[in-house]
Amino acid sequence: MSVEQRQSQPTFQLPSWQPLLLAGGVLIALTLAGISWLAYTTEAATSALPGLALSLALATIAGYWLYHMPRTILWDKDQLTLIWLGRAETLALDTISDVQRRRYQLLLYRADKPLRCTFLVPNESTALLTWLEEQIPTVAMMRTATAPQALPITLSPRLTAPILTGSFAGLFGVIGGALVWTSWQQWQRGDGNADLVGMGLFGVVLLLFATLFLYMIIDGYIWRITFDDEAITLRRTLQTERYPAGEVTGLSLVTEERVVKGFSHTLYKLHLTLMDGTTLEIAPNLPSFPMDYAGAEEARLLSDVLAVLERHYRPVVRVDVEPPLVEDTRWGRPLSTLQWQIRPYDLTVTRLDYGEHHAAASTVHFLVGHSTAGAIRFRTTNGEVRISPDGRYIAIFDERLLVVFNLGTGRTYHRASRRGWLYAAVALAGEMIIIEEMRRTNAQQREQRNPISLEQPTSALRRGFGSAATGDFPSAYG
């Protein structure tokens, strides 16, 4: 598939080898049918009739597929032009009522009458559907309506891999068992020789391979993957693996390039990282690679799943909290409240802004709370908070003090600003913390310090809360 601009028209172009391959298949099938017919008419060979019927059936199927295979699709503002072999049709966009994809086919419905587009590989139908979604907003809305929106989500991999593996296990088991049984019976009758020993050993080897293939089905194949609010569940034949959803600290869709017989294939996998460092690799149809694997199809499936998981499994979620809901009013009513929920560590970080006590100086408090351990309040002026995407690190700072929590190790560090300098900005990048300072007497003069590791902190960070041990940062007011 290729997408290009032709005279300012977005164009979907199917590779020319696909219709040529089908046309060649039709010609070969018709040639075999002609040979079978000649054999029947000239030599009265009735045995040629099954071959004739099979050849005509194959020619009909290939011809049908070729007839409905689009060569080019042009998009021009409010219409699509579909060009097949020997025919073309223009379709107004506002008449498209539905678009359905069936692996090797794409159906464009107009007044309940489908326009059929067939392909040799499912990647092409997926690519065409994605292209249509990019060009036509109504088709994109159809995807949004049909994509999963909430949990639970269940993925059931295709059965190509286990069927083939089971077939090999059965074939090797039957042949190996027959060889072992036959050689043993012959040996019992006194017909023992080296050939029987070799046949028996070969049968044992086949039985070992059958056992290996059977083990791959029983232990290695995942039949169902379920995502719900509580856990990620992987169901195998004899066991079930469950991973708590609340411990997910990272989600990403990754790709891998593999070359098979000179052809490059892109594999798509969903990576879920847990608190203990475990990485779950979700690739439901990877066992069927390369026999029955369509990269574009897999990318579409996993992208839809990732969109839902990011809403439900995201480690750090920002929540807008109404100020009247804040119970502790000893410092008055906050003007604005923000809260971050850190799910893997069962923590909440709440930022309470009580407004200015002087010009450009706002009283800002931070509540770091745990469901069972309670909460710690930090009082600052113009304080800010930074939370890493996986929720492992929290940095609270004002212009003179930085306090960092490493939730993975349970340790707290602090760092005071240098004499004559103030903290201007703090950022978290992985396990590194990056600090930018500004001159106290000249805010335009800034300097970025060397990044500091939060897993292997140097003397640049000291243990504990420092001067904020009582909850008051140096800038705390009142």
C-alpha positions as CSV (number, residue, x, y, z in Angstrom):
1,M,0.0,0.0,0.0
2,S,1.2,3.5,-0.7
3,V,-0.4,6.9,0.0
4,E,0.6,9.8,-2.2
5,Q,-0.6,13.2,-3.5
6,R,-1.8,13.0,-7.1
7,Q,-2.7,16.5,-8.5
8,S,-3.5,17.6,-5.0
9,Q,-5.7,14.6,-4.4
10,P,-4.8,12.2,-1.6
11,T,-4.4,8.8,-3.2
12,F,-4.5,5.2,-1.9
13,Q,-2.5,2.9,-4.2
14,L,-2.5,-0.9,-3.9
15,P,0.8,-2.7,-4.8
16,S,0.6,-3.9,-8.4
17,W,1.9,-7.4,-7.4
18,Q,-1.4,-8.3,-5.7
19,P,-3.7,-8.1,-8.8
20,L,-1.0,-9.5,-11.0
21,L,-0.7,-12.5,-8.7
22,L,-4.4,-13.1,-8.7
23,A,-4.6,-12.7,-12.5
24,G,-1.8,-15.3,-12.8
25,G,-3.7,-17.6,-10.5
26,V,-6.9,-17.2,-12.7
27,L,-4.9,-18.0,-15.8
28,I,-3.3,-21.1,-14.3
29,A,-6.6,-22.4,-13.0
30,L,-8.3,-21.9,-16.4
31,T,-5.3,-23.6,-18.1
32,L,-5.7,-26.6,-15.8
33,A,-9.4,-26.6,-16.4
34,G,-8.8,-26.6,-20.1
35,I,-6.4,-29.5,-19.8
36,S,-8.9,-31.5,-17.7
37,W,-11.7,-30.8,-20.2
38,L,-9.5,-32.0,-23.1
39,A,-8.6,-35.1,-21.2
40,Y,-12.3,-35.8,-20.6
41,T,-13.6,-35.1,-24.1
42,T,-10.8,-36.7,-26.1
43,E,-10.0,-39.7,-23.9
44,A,-13.2,-40.0,-21.9
45,A,-11.2,-39.9,-18.7
46,T,-13.8,-39.4,-16.0
47,S,-10.9,-39.1,-13.5
48,A,-10.3,-35.6,-15.0
49,L,-13.7,-34.3,-13.9
50,P,-12.7,-33.7,-10.2
51,G,-9.7,-31.7,-11.4
52,L,-11.9,-29.8,-13.8
53,A,-14.4,-28.9,-11.1
54,L,-11.6,-27.9,-8.7
55,S,-9.8,-25.7,-11.3
56,L,-13.0,-23.9,-12.2
57,A,-13.8,-23.3,-8.5
58,L,-10.4,-21.9,-7.9
59,A,-10.6,-19.7,-11.0
60,T,-14.0,-18.4,-9.8
61,I,-12.8,-17.6,-6.3
62,A,-9.6,-15.8,-7.6
63,G,-11.6,-14.0,-10.3
64,Y,-14.2,-12.8,-7.7
65,W,-11.3,-11.6,-5.5
66,L,-9.7,-9.8,-8.4
67,Y,-12.9,-8.2,-9.5
68,H,-13.4,-6.6,-6.1
69,M,-9.7,-5.6,-5.5
70,P,-9.3,-1.8,-5.8
71,R,-6.3,-0.6,-7.7
72,T,-6.6,3.1,-6.7
73,I,-8.8,5.2,-4.4
74,L,-8.9,9.0,-4.8
75,W,-10.3,11.4,-2.2
76,D,-11.5,14.8,-3.4
77,K,-13.1,17.0,-0.7
78,D,-16.6,15.5,-0.6
79,Q,-16.3,12.3,-2.7
80,L,-14.3,9.1,-3.1
81,T,-13.4,7.6,-6.5
82,L,-12.8,3.9,-6.3
83,I,-11.0,2.3,-9.3
84,W,-11.2,-1.5,-9.8
85,L,-10.0,-3.6,-12.7
86,G,-12.0,-2.3,-15.7
87,R,-14.5,-0.2,-13.7
88,A,-14.7,2.8,-11.4
89,E,-17.3,4.3,-9.1
90,T,-17.7,7.7,-7.4
91,L,-19.0,7.7,-3.8
92,A,-20.3,10.9,-2.1
93,L,-18.9,11.1,1.5
94,D,-22.3,12.1,3.0
95,T,-23.8,8.9,1.6
96,I,-21.5,6.6,3.6
97,S,-23.6,5.1,6.4
98,D,-21.1,2.5,7.7
99,V,-17.6,1.1,7.2
100,Q,-16.9,-2.5,8.2
101,R,-13.6,-4.4,8.1
102,R,-13.4,-8.2,7.9
103,R,-9.7,-8.9,7.9
104,Y,-9.3,-9.4,4.1
105,Q,-12.3,-7.2,3.1
106,L,-13.4,-3.7,3.6
107,L,-17.1,-2.8,3.1
108,L,-18.3,0.7,2.4
109,Y,-22.0,0.9,3.0
110,R,-24.2,3.3,1.0
111,A,-27.9,3.0,1.6
112,D,-27.3,-0.4,3.1
113,K,-25.7,-1.6,-0.1
114,P,-22.0,-2.4,0.4
115,L,-19.1,-1.6,-1.9
116,R,-16.7,-4.4,-1.5
117,C,-12.9,-4.0,-1.4
118,T,-10.9,-7.3,-1.2
119,F,-7.2,-7.8,-0.4
120,L,-4.7,-10.6,-0.2
121,V,-3.3,-9.6,3.1
122,P,-5.1,-8.0,6.1
123,N,-2.5,-5.3,6.4
124,E,-3.9,-3.7,3.3
125,S,-7.5,-3.5,4.6
126,T,-6.3,-2.1,7.8
127,A,-4.2,0.5,6.0
128,L,-7.1,1.5,3.8
129,L,-9.4,1.9,6.8
130,T,-6.8,4.0,8.6
131,W,-6.3,6.2,5.5
132,L,-10.1,6.7,5.2
133,E,-10.3,7.7,8.9
134,E,-7.6,10.3,8.3
135,Q,-9.4,11.8,5.3
136,I,-13.1,11.5,6.4
137,P,-14.2,12.7,9.8
138,T,-17.4,10.6,9.8
139,V,-15.3,7.4,9.4
140,A,-13.0,8.5,12.2
141,M,-16.1,9.0,14.4
142,M,-17.2,5.4,13.5
143,R,-14.0,4.1,14.9
144,T,-14.4,6.1,18.1
145,A,-17.9,4.7,18.5
146,T,-16.8,1.1,18.0
147,A,-13.5,1.1,19.9
148,P,-13.5,-0.1,23.5
149,Q,-14.2,2.8,25.9
150,A,-14.1,1.2,29.3
151,L,-12.9,-1.8,31.3
152,P,-13.1,-4.8,31.3
153,I,-11.3,-5.5,28.0
154,T,-10.7,-9.1,26.9
155,L,-8.3,-10.1,24.1
156,S,-8.6,-13.5,22.5
157,P,-5.6,-14.3,20.3
158,R,-6.1,-16.1,17.0
159,L,-5.8,-19.8,17.1
160,T,-3.4,-20.3,14.2
161,A,-0.4,-21.0,16.4
162,P,-2.0,-23.5,18.8
163,I,-3.8,-25.3,15.9
164,L,-0.5,-25.8,14.0
165,T,1.4,-26.7,17.2
166,G,-1.3,-29.1,18.2
167,S,-1.3,-30.7,14.7
168,F,2.5,-31.2,14.9
169,A,2.1,-32.7,18.4
170,G,-0.6,-35.1,17.2
171,L,1.2,-36.1,14.0
172,F,4.5,-36.7,15.7
173,G,2.8,-38.5,18.5
174,V,0.9,-40.9,16.3
175,I,3.9,-41.6,14.0
176,G,6.3,-41.9,16.9
177,G,4.0,-44.1,18.9
178,A,3.4,-46.4,15.8
179,L,7.1,-46.7,15.2
180,V,7.9,-47.6,18.8
181,W,5.0,-50.1,19.0
182,T,5.8,-51.8,15.7
183,S,9.6,-52.1,16.6
184,W,8.7,-53.5,20.0
185,Q,6.3,-56.1,18.6
186,Q,8.9,-57.2,16.0
187,W,11.6,-57.4,18.7
188,Q,9.3,-59.5,20.9
189,R,8.8,-62.0,18.0
190,G,12.6,-62.4,17.7
191,D,13.0,-60.3,14.6
192,G,15.4,-58.0,16.3
193,N,18.0,-56.2,14.2
194,A,19.7,-52.9,13.9
195,D,16.9,-51.5,11.7
196,L,14.3,-52.1,14.4
197,V,16.5,-50.4,17.0
198,G,16.9,-47.4,14.8
199,M,13.2,-47.3,14.0
200,G,12.4,-47.5,17.7
201,L,14.8,-44.7,18.6
202,F,13.4,-42.5,15.8
203,G,10.0,-43.1,17.2
204,V,11.2,-42.1,20.7
205,V,12.6,-38.9,19.2
206,L,9.3,-38.1,17.5
207,L,7.5,-38.7,20.8
208,L,9.8,-36.3,22.5
209,F,9.0,-33.6,19.9
210,A,5.3,-34.3,20.3
211,T,5.7,-33.8,24.1
212,L,7.6,-30.6,23.5
213,F,4.9,-29.2,21.2
214,L,2.2,-30.3,23.7
215,Y,4.1,-28.5,26.5
216,M,4.2,-25.4,24.4
217,I,0.4,-25.4,24.1
218,I,-0.2,-26.2,27.8
219,D,2.3,-23.8,29.4
220,G,3.4,-21.3,26.8
221,Y,0.3,-20.2,25.0
222,I,-2.0,-17.5,26.5
223,W,-5.6,-18.2,25.5
224,R,-7.1,-15.0,27.0
225,I,-5.9,-11.6,28.3
226,T,-8.3,-9.6,30.5
227,F,-7.9,-6.1,31.7
228,D,-10.2,-4.9,34.5
229,D,-10.2,-2.4,37.3
230,E,-8.5,-4.8,39.7
231,A,-6.0,-6.8,37.7
232,I,-4.4,-7.9,34.4
233,T,-5.2,-11.6,34.0
234,L,-3.3,-14.0,31.6
235,R,-5.1,-17.3,31.2
236,R,-3.0,-20.3,30.1
237,T,-4.2,-23.9,29.8
238,L,-3.4,-25.0,33.4
239,Q,-2.6,-21.8,35.2
240,T,-3.8,-18.2,35.5
241,E,-1.5,-15.2,36.2
242,R,-2.8,-12.1,37.9
243,Y,-1.0,-8.8,38.2
244,P,-2.6,-6.0,40.3
245,A,-3.7,-3.1,38.1
246,G,-2.8,-0.6,40.9
247,E,0.9,-1.5,40.6
248,V,1.2,-0.4,37.0
249,T,3.8,2.4,36.8
250,G,4.2,2.6,33.0
251,L,2.4,1.9,29.7
252,S,3.8,2.1,26.2
253,L,3.3,0.7,22.8
254,V,6.7,-0.5,21.4
255,T,7.7,-1.8,18.0
256,E,10.2,-4.4,16.9
257,E,11.6,-5.0,13.5
258,R,12.2,-8.6,12.3
259,V,13.5,-9.8,9.0
260,V,12.1,-13.1,7.7
261,K,13.5,-14.4,4.4
262,G,14.5,-10.9,3.3
263,F,11.2,-9.3,4.2
264,S,11.0,-6.8,7.1
265,H,8.1,-7.1,9.5
266,T,7.1,-4.6,12.2
267,L,5.8,-6.2,15.4
268,Y,3.8,-4.3,18.0
269,K,3.7,-5.0,21.7
270,L,2.1,-3.4,24.7
271,H,4.5,-3.0,27.6
272,L,3.2,-2.6,31.1
273,T,5.7,-1.9,33.9
274,L,4.9,-2.8,37.5
275,M,6.3,-1.4,40.8
276,D,8.7,-4.3,41.3
277,G,10.3,-3.7,37.8
278,T,8.4,-6.5,36.1
279,T,7.5,-5.8,32.5
280,L,4.4,-7.4,31.0
281,E,4.6,-7.9,27.3
282,I,1.2,-8.0,25.7
283,A,1.3,-9.2,22.1
284,P,-1.8,-11.4,21.7
285,N,-1.1,-12.6,18.1
286,L,2.7,-12.7,18.2
287,P,2.7,-16.5,18.6
288,S,1.2,-16.7,15.1
289,F,4.0,-14.7,13.5
290,P,4.8,-14.8,10.6
291,M,2.1,-17.2,9.4
292,D,-0.9,-15.2,10.5
293,Y,0.3,-11.8,11.7
294,A,-0.7,-8.4,10.4
295,G,1.3,-5.6,11.9
296,A,-1.1,-2.8,11.0
297,E,-4.0,-4.8,12.4
298,E,-2.1,-5.5,15.6
299,A,-1.1,-1.8,16.0
300,R,-4.7,-0.8,15.6
301,L,-5.9,-3.2,18.2
302,L,-3.2,-2.4,20.8
303,S,-3.6,1.4,20.2
304,D,-7.3,1.2,21.1
305,V,-6.5,-0.9,24.2
306,L,-3.7,1.5,25.3
307,A,-6.1,4.5,25.0
308,V,-8.4,2.8,27.5
309,L,-5.7,1.6,29.8
310,E,-4.1,5.1,30.0
311,R,-7.4,6.4,31.4
312,H,-7.8,3.6,34.0
313,Y,-4.2,2.4,34.8
314,R,-2.3,5.7,34.5
315,P,-0.1,5.7,37.6
316,V,-0.5,9.5,38.3
317,V,-3.9,11.1,37.8
318,R,-4.6,14.7,38.4
319,V,-8.0,15.4,40.0
320,D,-9.7,18.8,40.4
321,V,-10.9,19.1,43.9
322,E,-13.5,21.7,44.9
323,P,-12.1,24.0,47.7
324,P,-15.2,23.6,49.8
325,L,-14.4,19.9,50.1
326,V,-11.1,20.6,51.9
327,E,-11.9,19.9,55.5
328,D,-9.1,21.6,57.4
329,T,-9.7,25.3,57.3
330,R,-7.3,26.5,59.9
331,W,-5.5,28.5,57.2
332,G,-8.7,29.7,55.7
333,R,-10.4,28.5,52.5
334,P,-8.1,27.7,49.6
335,L,-8.8,29.6,46.4
336,S,-7.8,26.6,44.3
337,T,-7.1,23.0,44.9
338,L,-5.3,20.4,42.8
339,Q,-4.8,16.8,43.7
340,W,-2.6,14.0,42.2
341,Q,-3.5,10.4,43.0
342,I,-0.4,8.1,42.8
343,R,-2.1,4.7,42.5
344,P,0.9,2.3,42.8
345,Y,1.9,3.8,46.2
346,D,-1.6,4.6,47.4
347,L,-0.6,8.2,47.9
348,T,-2.3,11.6,47.2
349,V,-0.5,14.9,46.8
350,T,-2.8,17.9,47.2
351,R,-1.8,21.5,46.3
352,L,-3.7,24.2,48.2
353,D,-3.4,27.8,47.1
354,Y,-4.7,30.3,49.7
355,G,-3.9,33.4,47.6
356,E,-1.5,36.2,47.9
357,H,-0.3,37.4,51.3
358,H,2.0,39.9,49.5
359,A,2.3,41.1,45.9
360,A,3.3,38.1,43.8
361,A,3.7,35.9,46.9
362,S,1.0,33.2,47.4
363,T,0.6,30.9,50.4
364,V,0.8,27.4,49.0
365,H,0.5,24.3,51.1
366,F,1.1,20.7,50.1
367,L,-0.6,17.6,51.7
368,V,1.2,14.3,51.1
369,G,-1.3,11.7,52.3
370,H,-1.6,7.9,52.6
371,S,-4.8,6.0,53.2
372,T,-3.5,4.4,56.4
373,A,-0.4,6.4,57.5
374,G,-2.1,9.8,57.4
375,A,-0.9,13.0,55.8
376,I,2.0,15.5,56.1
377,R,1.4,19.2,55.4
378,F,4.2,21.4,54.0
379,R,3.7,25.2,54.0
380,T,5.4,27.3,51.4
381,T,5.3,30.6,49.5
382,N,4.9,30.1,45.8
383,G,5.9,26.4,46.2
384,E,5.6,23.9,43.4
385,V,5.5,20.2,43.1
386,R,6.9,17.8,40.4
387,I,5.8,14.1,40.2
388,S,7.4,11.6,37.9
389,P,5.1,9.9,35.3
390,D,5.5,6.5,37.1
391,G,4.8,8.2,40.5
392,R,8.0,7.0,42.0
393,Y,9.5,10.4,42.7
394,I,7.9,13.5,44.2
395,A,9.7,16.9,44.4
396,I,8.4,19.8,46.5
397,F,10.3,23.0,46.4
398,D,10.3,26.7,47.0
399,E,13.0,29.2,46.2
400,R,15.3,28.1,49.0
401,L,14.6,24.4,49.7
402,L,14.0,21.2,47.7
403,V,12.5,18.1,49.3
404,V,12.4,14.9,47.3
405,F,10.6,11.6,48.0
406,N,11.8,8.3,46.5
407,L,8.7,6.2,47.1
408,G,10.4,3.1,45.7
409,T,13.0,3.1,48.5
410,G,11.0,5.0,51.0
411,R,13.7,7.6,51.5
412,T,13.5,11.4,51.6
413,Y,16.2,13.8,50.6
414,H,16.6,17.6,50.8
415,R,18.9,20.2,49.3
416,A,19.2,23.9,50.3
417,S,19.9,26.5,47.7
418,R,23.4,27.9,47.5
419,R,24.3,31.2,49.1
420,G,23.2,34.0,46.8
421,W,21.1,31.8,44.6
422,L,17.5,30.7,44.5
423,Y,15.7,27.8,42.9
424,A,14.0,28.9,39.7
425,A,12.9,25.5,38.3
426,V,13.1,21.8,39.0
427,A,12.4,18.9,36.6
428,L,12.3,15.1,36.9
429,A,13.8,13.1,34.0
430,G,13.7,9.4,34.8
431,E,15.7,8.9,38.0
432,M,17.5,12.2,37.5
433,I,16.5,15.5,39.0
434,I,17.5,18.7,37.1
435,I,17.8,22.0,39.0
436,E,17.9,25.5,37.6
437,E,19.0,28.3,39.9
438,M,18.8,32.1,39.5
439,R,20.9,34.8,41.1
440,R,19.2,36.4,44.1
441,T,20.1,39.9,42.9
442,N,19.5,39.3,39.2
443,A,16.6,37.0,38.1
444,Q,17.9,37.0,34.5
445,Q,21.1,35.3,35.5
446,R,20.4,31.6,35.6
447,E,22.5,28.4,35.9
448,Q,21.5,24.8,35.5
449,R,23.2,22.4,37.9
450,N,24.4,18.9,37.0
451,P,21.6,16.3,37.1
452,I,21.5,14.3,40.3
453,S,20.5,10.6,40.5
454,L,17.7,9.8,43.0
455,E,18.6,6.2,43.1
456,Q,22.3,6.7,43.8
457,P,22.3,10.2,45.3
458,T,25.6,11.9,45.9
459,S,26.5,14.4,48.6
460,A,24.4,17.0,46.7
461,L,21.3,15.5,48.4
462,R,21.1,14.9,52.1
463,R,18.8,12.5,53.9
464,G,15.7,13.8,55.7
465,F,13.5,16.9,55.4
466,G,16.1,19.5,56.3
467,S,14.6,22.7,57.7
468,A,11.2,21.5,56.6
469,A,11.1,18.8,59.3
470,T,8.3,20.7,61.1
471,G,6.4,21.1,57.8
472,D,7.5,24.7,57.2
473,F,9.7,25.5,54.2
474,P,12.0,28.6,54.6
475,S,9.4,30.7,52.7
476,A,6.4,29.7,54.9
477,Y,4.4,32.7,55.9
478,G,2.3,33.2,59.0
